[in-house]
Amino acid sequence: MRRSLVLGNWKMNGTRASAETLAKGIIAGLGDDVAEIGICVPYVYLPEIGQIVKNTRLALGAQNVADKPSGAYTGEISAGMLKEFACHYALVGHSERRTYYGDTDQSVAARFCQAQEQGITPVLCIGETLEQRQQEQTFDVITAQLDAVVELAGIAAFSKSVIAYEPVWAIGTGLTATDEQAQEAHQFIRNYLAAKDQAVAEKIQILYGGSAKPDNAKGLFAMPDIDGGLIGGASLDAESFLKIYHSV
Ligand code: PGA
């Protein structure tokens, strides 16, 4: 049986002080151990938040990781550096990275491998734009995004990773995929993996992301192939993030 996972993605928000308050607020309200839970925080807050979450079950994550191990790559942060700060997760291929910073399916695959080499669990973010959905290309886009990682890392690598299905049109827009739309995509992803390795497909946590909120999380999480959520806006408030967590 897969355990559910709820991950917060703080994006480029907050201050040093508000980050500390938010992390402490989440820990204070964790309550029953209903699922796995973590927060992906801005790089510069990793050391401090790492100290705050130490010895709690709130896991720490980064929002990206370099596609190379080290060297002359100004502005990048390597998986080895993240490991030094007890990072458990690293998002790779978030749509904002793909859209604004030129991450490609291939560079995302390289980031995925770099994270795994350091024992960090990559959270591979995939999903289609509104235009692609309207042109009925959703499954082709998802397939290409997954193919690139399978080619570089191999199917077995997915047993130590998480996938987040995030329709781009639902991210930060207030437009959530319906429970059925999300389930359809999640089932497609699981079937894609199952065709290559049944055990990997059954084990992997596939999260939904895109305007998930306290009032729609329960319905989404009740779907058979949705194993939790990647939460942006609603993770910036401890109470709403915890409500989502307790909806799994
Ligand atoms: P959102 O963001 O919940 O604010 O839509 C989700 C994400 O980008 O991971």
Boltz pocket constraint, residues with backbone or C-beta under 6 A from the ligand:
constraints:
  - pocket:
      binder: B
      contacts: [[A, 9], [A, 166], [A, 170], [A, 171], [A, 172], [A, 173], [A, 209], [A, 210], [A, 211], [A, 212], [A, 230], [A, 231], [A, 232], [A, 233], [A, 234]]
      max_distance: 6.0
